[in-house]
Amino acid sequence: MAWSLTIGRFGGTAVRIHLTLILFLAWIWISAWAKGGAAAGWTGLVFIALVFACVVCHEFGHILAARHFGIETSEVILLPIGGVAAMPRMPSDPVEELVVALAGPLVNVFIGLVLLLAVGSFDAEAARHIEDPNISLPLRLAVANLFLAAFNLIPAFPMDGGRVLHALLAIWLGAAKATEVAAKIGQGLAIALGFLGLYGNPMLLLIAVFIYLAATGEAQMSALQQSMRGLKVSDLMERQYIALPADATLAQAVDALIASAQHDFPVVDGHGKPMGVIARSDILSALKDRERTVAVMDVIRAPALSVSPSAPMDEALARFQASSSPSLCVVDANGALVGLVPRQTLAEAMLIRSARPDWKFGHTP
């Protein structure tokens, strides 16, 4: 993700902090300092920093559980709203999905209980005011962890509780139906929270909108993943395409755009290896202020995302969705381009699979 810095690595997973989180921490310090001086500022900053350290532990609970099932995670990004693990996919087995989903909240419960044991007692009244710097830091942190666990177990996407609900439903209903039901439950919960938010709690209203959009997006993404299951990249790749050489100009890209129905053009080096993909929108945007002779390599905004023809399509999809490339570049064992999978092809494949779930791509009767 742009505007993020790597602050460390653990087991092959990079931990990155987004610029907005740094600004958020600065705002926390300034706000606390304005209310209680420098000591209050540093106390507030330490507390929030420790909460985010617990968020990292939460995400690594998911990551290590997923790694046990053969799913590697390249990075974790810390944002003001929490942590985001770049997990390429969730396990297809419902029991494995349940384990991965519960792993994060269980880490927070463990941290919270250990801290409560260290405190030795629980003051319910004090626990209601964890923003008060005069309350014991371990108690505040324990309550924060238990709150994180409880909040994440709300049965709605994108919270872990939505995944837990999906996994439990999938055991009885199957993955596709489970996604549909879980998404509807999440949307219903969001509508209920929205009504509550209308009665004087704008934060609930914001959370409701967030949950509704996330549930809708999760349903759409899950439907796409389901439609890709069982397919290989070679089943959907286009074998007839126009590729531009690395020294091609903007004028040549325009000519290729006019001469074909193709919208995305891979740019290849002298050995046929993809160097990037120039999209129709890039070409049209460049026409406004660039010369005809400008090199396409100076116009490209999306790097090449290369996959093998034999790669499972649902795994390639996860990488594709996380990238800015308009098309997947399919390459052979030597890295030479042999095909393309545009994003539009995925949408068309999903529509076909929705109408005919048993449809075999790339096969003629």
MARLUM-882320 format. One record per residue (C-alpha): x, y, z; residue in three letters. Coordinates in steps of 0.2 Angstrom, whole numbers, plus 5000, padded with zeros to 4 digits. Layout:
XYZALA
...
This chain:
500050005000MET
500650174996ALA
501150295010TRP
501750165021SER
503350125030LEU
504049955034THR
504449945053ILE
504949765054GLY
504749585048ARG
504149425057PHE
504249255049GLY
504249325032GLY
502849455035THR
503249635034ALA
502449755047VAL
502049915039ARG
501350075046ILE
500350195036HIS
500650385036LEU
498950415042THR
499250315058LEU
500850425061ILE
499750575059LEU
498450495071PHE
499750465084LEU
500350645083ALA
498550705085TRP
498350595101ILE
499850665108TRP
499450845104ILE
497650825111SER
498250745127ALA
499550875129TRP
498351015127ALA
497250945141LYS
498550885154GLY
500250935148GLY
501750845141ALA
501550695154ALA
499750665149ALA
500250675131GLY
501650545132TRP
500450435143THR
499150445130GLY
500350405116LEU
501050255125VAL
499350185128PHE
498850205110ILE
500450135104ALA
500249975115LEU
498449955109VAL
499149955091PHE
500449825097ALA
499049715102CYS
498249745085VAL
499849675077VAL
499749525089CYS
497949505084HIS
498349505065GLU
499849385068PHE
498549265076GLY
497649255060HIS
499249245050ILE
500049105060LEU
498449005059ALA
498349035040ALA
500148985038ARG
499748825047HIS
498548785033PHE
499848835019GLY
499249015017ILE
500649145017GLU
500449325021THR
501649455014SER
501249605025GLU
500249685038VAL
499749865037ILE
499349975052LEU
497950105049LEU
497050215061PRO
495550105060ILE
496649945064GLY
497649815056GLY
497449745038VAL
498349575034ALA
498649555016ALA
498049375016MET
497849314998PRO
496349205003ARG
495449115017MET
495448925018PRO
494148845008SER
493848715022ASP
492548785034PRO
493348715049VAL
495048795044GLU
494148955040GLU
493448955058LEU
495148925066VAL
495949065056VAL
494449185060ALA
494549145079LEU
496349155081ALA
496449345081GLY
495149375094PRO
495849235105LEU
497549325105VAL
496649485112ASN
495749375125VAL
497349295131PHE
498249465132ILE
496749535142GLY
496649395154LEU
498549395157VAL
498549585161LEU
497049555172LEU
497949425182LEU
499449545183ALA
498349685190VAL
497649565203GLY
495849635203SER
494549705192PHE
493749875195ASP
492149885184ALA
491950075186GLU
493750115182ALA
493649995167ALA
492250105160ARG
493450255158HIS
494950185150ILE
495250355142GLU
495750415160ASP
497650425161PRO
497450405180ASN
496850225179ILE
498150085179SER
498950065162LEU
498849875163PRO
496949885167LEU
496650005153ARG
497549885141LEU
496649735147ALA
494949815144VAL
495549875127ALA
496049695122ASN
494349625128LEU
493449755119PHE
494449725103LEU
493949535105ALA
492149575107ALA
492049705094PHE
492849595081ASN
491649455085LEU
490149555079ILE
489349435066PRO
489649545051ALA
490949565038PHE
492249625038PRO
492449585057MET
493149415062ASP
491349375068GLY
490749375050GLY
492049245045ARG
491549145060VAL
489749155055LEU
490149115037HIS
491248965042ALA
489848895054LEU
488548915040LEU
489648835027ALA
489748675037ILE
487948655034TRP
487448755019LEU
489048755008GLY
490148905005ALA
489148994992ALA
487448995002LYS
488449035018ALA
489149185010THR
487449245004GLU
486649215021VAL
488149295031ALA
488049445020ALA
486249475023LYS
486449455041ILE
487849585041GLY
486749705031GLN
485249675043GLY
486449715058LEU
487049865049ALA
485249935046ILE
484849905064ALA
486449995070LEU
485950135058GLY
484250155066PHE
485050165083LEU
486350295076GLY
484950405071LEU
484450425089TYR
485950535094GLY
487450425091ASN
488350475075PRO
489750345078MET
488450205077LEU
487850275061LEU
489650275053LEU
489950095059ILE
488350045051ALA
488750115034VAL
490550035036PHE
489749865040ILE
488449875026TYR
489649915013LEU
490949785019ALA
489549655019ALA
489049695002THR
490849694995GLY
491249535004GLU
489749454996ALA
490249514979GLN
492049454981MET
491549294988SER
490449264974ALA
491849304962LEU
493049184971GLN
491749044971GLN
491549064952SER
493349054950MET
493548894960ARG
494148744950GLY
494848844936LEU
496648874930LYS
497249034923VAL
497448954906SER
495548924906ASP
495149114905LEU
496749184897MET
496649274880GLU
497849194868ARG
497649324854GLN
498149504859TYR
499249644854ILE
500849674864ALA
501849834863LEU
503749834862PRO
504649934876ALA
505150064864ASP
503350094858ALA
502750274858THR
501050344863LEU
500550364845ALA
500850174842GLN
499850134858ALA
498350244851VAL
498550154834ASP
498349984843ALA
496850054853LEU
495950104837ILE
496449944827ALA
495749824840SER
494449794853ALA
495749774866GLN
495849894881HIS
497449844890ASP
499049824881PHE
500549724889PRO
502249804886VAL
503649684883VAL
505549684882ASP
506549604868GLY
506349434876HIS
504449444876GLY
504449474895LYS
503049584902PRO
503649754909MET
501949824913GLY
500249854906VAL
499550014898ILE
497750034900ALA
496550124889ARG
496250254902SER
498150284903ASP
498250314884ILE
496750434884LEU
497450524899SER
499150544892ALA
498450614876LEU
497850774885LYS
499650834890ASP
500950714882ARG
501750724865GLU
501450584852ARG
503250524853THR
503250494872VAL
503750324876ALA
502350214883VAL
503550164897MET
503350344903ASP
501450324903VAL
501250164911ILE
500450174929ARG
500249984932ALA
501649854934PRO
501549684926ALA
500749554937LEU
501349384931SER
500649214934VAL
500849044927SER
499548964915PRO
499348824928SER
499048934943ALA
497348904951PRO
496249054946MET
495549084963ASP
497349104970GLU
497849224956ALA
496249314959LEU
496749364976ALA
498449444970ARG
497449524956PHE
496249604967GLN
497649674978ALA
498549754963SER
498249904952SER
498549804936SER
497149804923PRO
497649634917SER
498549474923LEU
500049434912CYS
500149254909VAL
501949194907VAL
502849034902ASP
504248954912ALA
505449074904ASN
504449224909GLY
503849264891ALA
502149324889LEU
500849194882VAL
499149264887GLY
498149394896LEU
496749394908VAL
495849564909PRO
494749614923ARG
493249614912GLN
493549434908THR
493349394927LEU
491649484927ALA
491049384912GLU
491649224919ALA
490649254935MET
489049294925LEU
489249134915ILE
489649024931ARG
488149104939SER
487049044925ALA
487848884923ARG
488948824938PRO
489548674929ASP
490148764913TRP
491848714907LYS
492948854900PHE
494148824886GLY
493248664881HIS
492248634866THR
490948484864PRO
